[in-house]
Amino acid sequence: MGKKFYAVNRDTGNKWKPKHQGNYLVMYDSGYLAEVDESDPHTTTIQKLDKRIWRKVVKDNMRRIING
């Protein structure tokens, strides 16, 4: 499955990159974006992205699913 959404830095315009290899971006039902860190096999952490820094971009194919 291809990426349906991503985050862009509001100041620089750069796409979001994970802090560690294997981290990934998720979107809550509310629309908030968060980074999931599974680098420690015993602990998974989820850190919300700051909406003042990161802008959410939803691709057209996902918009059709959301707006149904």
C-alpha positions in Angstrom: 0.0 0.0 0.0 1.4 3.4 -0.9 1.6 6.4 1.4 -1.7 8.2 1.8 -0.4 11.2 3.7 2.8 12.8 4.8 4.0 15.9 6.8 5.8 19.0 5.5 7.7 21.4 7.6 5.9 24.8 7.5 9.1 26.8 7.5 11.4 24.9 5.3 9.0 22.9 3.0 10.9 19.7 3.7 9.1 16.4 4.0 9.1 14.7 7.4 11.9 12.2 8.0 11.9 9.6 10.8 14.3 10.2 13.7 15.5 6.6 13.6 15.4 3.9 11.0 12.2 1.9 11.2 10.2 4.8 12.7 7.0 5.7 10.8 4.2 8.3 10.7 0.6 7.6 11.7 -2.5 9.6 11.6 -5.1 9.5 14.4 -8.8 9.5 13.6 -8.8 13.2 14.7 -6.3 14.0 12.0 -3.2 14.5 14.3 0.0 13.1 13.0 2.5 11.2 15.2 5.8 9.4 14.9 5.9 5.8 16.1 9.3 4.6 17.4 9.8 0.9 17.7 13.6 1.0 18.0 13.4 -0.6 21.5 11.9 -4.1 21.2 10.3 -3.8 24.6 8.8 -0.3 24.3 6.9 1.5 21.6 6.6 5.2 21.9 4.3 7.5 20.0 5.2 11.2 19.8 2.6 13.7 18.3 4.0 16.1 15.7 3.6 19.8 16.6 0.9 21.2 14.3 2.7 24.6 14.4 5.8 23.1 12.8 4.3 20.3 10.6 1.6 20.6 8.0 -0.4 17.5 7.1 -0.7 16.7 3.4 -3.4 14.1 2.4 -3.2 12.6 -1.1 -6.3 12.7 -3.3 -7.0 8.9 -3.1 -7.2 9.2 0.8 -9.5 12.3 0.6 -12.1 10.2 -1.2 -11.9 7.6 1.5 -12.2 10.2 4.3 -15.0 12.2 2.7 -16.7 9.0 1.6 
